[in-house]
């Protein structure tokens, strides 16, 4: 899924009036109410959120 995200973002910088490409990732936090479910920025429209991406390889 991260590969798809990176490919979606390599088309150059977005203009400020353009929507951000939609994506979802599986929530791997076992303490989260959405654990093991896909989550997307669209799930949090009109809410403050922070996104942290890491690679464990």
N, C-alpha and C positions, 0 to 999 in steps of 0.2 A: 504494500500500500504506500509506503514512503516513496518508492520509486515513482509511482504514479503522481504523487504530490510534487516531487522534484521536476518531473517532466512537464507538469502543468504550469510550473512557475518559471520555466526557462525561456518563455517567449518574450522576455524583456520586462522592464518595469511597467507596472500598472499606473494608469492615470488616476488621480484622486476621485474622479467621478465614476470609475469603473468598479463593478462588483468584484470581490475577491473570488477566485475559483473555489467551487464547493468541493469538500472532501470529508471523509469520515475515517476514523481510526478506532480500533478496538481498545476499550478502556482496560488496562492491565492492572489497575490499582485494586487490590482485593478488599480494601476498606471503603471503596466508593459504592454508592447506591446503583451505579450503572456498570459495575464490574462485569467484564466479559461481553459487553454490548457495544455496538458501534456508537460513537459520539461524533458530533459535527458542530462547527461554529453556528450553524443554522439552528441547533437546539437551544442556543443561548441568546437569540436575538433580543435586543433591548436589555441585556444584562451585562455587567462588567465581567470579563473573563480574562484569564491568562493562559497561554499555551506554551508548554515546554516540550521540546522534542529532543530525544536522546537516541543514541545508537549503542546497543549492547551486542557487539559482534566480535 
